């Protein structure tokens, strides 16, 4: 098919907009109800954690929403949240240095000789000083010890609540919640159920250290992009390493630029609906290894190429272009980190898995190109069969009503009124 014909066939966003409204957009009422119930629960847990450890109390700054919900790219119901526990250890800036020989990760070196003379350190009680010493090894902040320290405090806090089988029971403002906990990577996942309010909300609590971007200018290939963002804070995440180098590089912390990514996504608001429909297609196709962050990164890369056309390109055509980009990345088994092209986000996905997704994407793209005149062709891959039938029913019904109205208007315009 000629490229011009494909562009013409994908220039109508009626179906795209209908999918967004019917199957993807979050209901404001659901968001409000969830936030109203969850936030007091989380704050109660944090307050208890502060009472259990003096170093945590001193270092704690705030809880912030991250992930898809925070960036405005969440789909369907607000049932998964990423929350960072933001900490700043009682250190002076001159006591911290950063090193890295690994893309997208850094080591945090502490000048131990100056810690004992630090006024902030001296104010800590003995237990707080002991906690401090436990998360430092060979002069470096140890991400594994740090993660274990936070998880230990969380369990101490939860143990203050009654426990029935494997669920903790927490009551706040007359709302009773049942909480289960599991560990995954750097996060502790709280599964919260508040009967008749919310069911099985998953909250990933991730501890993070906050630093100014000026400390890592030599480790980021796109540092100019960071400098163009209003927020100048980045986060060090204690993600466990799982590759062959993990034993030799266990002091590495993952770099996270959540504030800056949110700002860029907000700057180009039209990309968010496309990201959401990419995620919907991913879920329908059951590509579990394609994380939401990978899709967002793919679009961030594409902004560089399309930024002059972003305000005028049809959504459906933009979505098709992103499917092509995902195919190219999967076919090469490479998705460069937006901030450091040397780090491949697909590195942990198996070759077989990448080949399967790549082949499926190629078939989808070929089918769309062949049948682009079918207004539902993209929808047939984004939606499951039941959703597709609902969409067709809605669109066809609206078209029937529109045709009827046009017919009535035409008759009225052709009729003569005799007085």
C-alpha positions, 0 to 999 in steps of 0.5 A: 500500500502506498504510504499516502493512502495509509496516512489518509486511512489512519487520519480519522481519530473517531475510533481512537477517541471512542476507545479512550473514552470507553475503555481507558480513561480513569473515572474521576470518582474512582480516583478520588475515592481511592486517594481519600481511603489510601492516603490516611492509611499510608501516612499512618504506616509512615508515622509508625515507621518513624517511631521505630527508627530514629535514623529513619525519622531524621532522614524521612522527607515525604511520600510521592506518587510515581509511575503511570498514575503520577505521569498521567499514563495509567489505564483502566482502574486506579488499582496500582500505585508506585510510591517513593519513600523519599529520604535524605540521610543526615550528611553534608554534601562534602561527605558524598561522592559518586562513581560509576562504570555501569550505565544508569547506575552509580556508587555512593561513596561516604567520607566515613572519617568526617561522619563522626564530626558531622553535627547531624550525625552527633544528634542521632541517638545510639540506635540511629548511629548503629543503623547508619553504620549498618548501611555503610560498607567499605566506605560505600552506601550499601543498597542491599543493606539500605533496602533491608533496613527500610523493609525491617522498619516497615515490618516492625510498624505493621507488627503493631497491628492485629494479624489474622492469618497473613493479613494485618488489620489497620483501622483509620478514621473508622475505615478498616483495611486488610493488608498483605505484604510481599517483596519484589525488587527494591519495593515492598508491595502492600496489597490493601483491601478496604471492604465496600470501598476498594479491593486489592489495591497494590502499592509499591513502596520504594525507598529512594535517596534524593540528590541534586542533579549537579552531582551526576553531570558526568554520568548522564549522556543527556544531561542537557535534557535534565538541565532544561527541566524545572525540577533538579532532584533525582533519586537513587533507587536500591534496585538489586542487581541480578546479572553476572556482575551482581557480586562484584558491583553490589554497591550500585544504585539505579538512577531515577529521573521521575520528576523530569520524565513527568515534566517532559510527558506533560510538556507534550500532552498529546503523547499520553493518550497514545501511550495509554493505548499502547499499554492497552494493546500490550495488555490485550496481547499479553506481552507481560515483559514489556513494562509500562516504563519501556513504552514511555521511554519509546515515546520519549525517544520519538518526541525528538523526531516528531516534536514539530509535528506532535500538535497536528499528527492524527492519534491513530497515525501516531499510534501506528508509528509507535507500533513500528518503533516497538517492532524495531526495538524488539527486533534488535532486542534493544531499547536505549534508556532515555538518559543513557543510551549505553543501558539497554532496558530490554537486556533482561528479556530473553531472546525467545520472548523478544523474537515472539513479540517481534514476530507478532508485532510484524504481523500486526503491522502488516495487517494494519497496512493491508486493511487500513481502510477498515476503521476498526483494524487498529481497535481489533488489536487494542481491544479484546473480542468483547470490547471490540463488539461493544465499540462497533455497537456504539459507533454503528449506533451513533452512525445510524442516528447521525444518518437519520438526523441527516435524512430528516434535515435533508427532507426538511430542507427540500419541503415546501411550506404552504401558508 
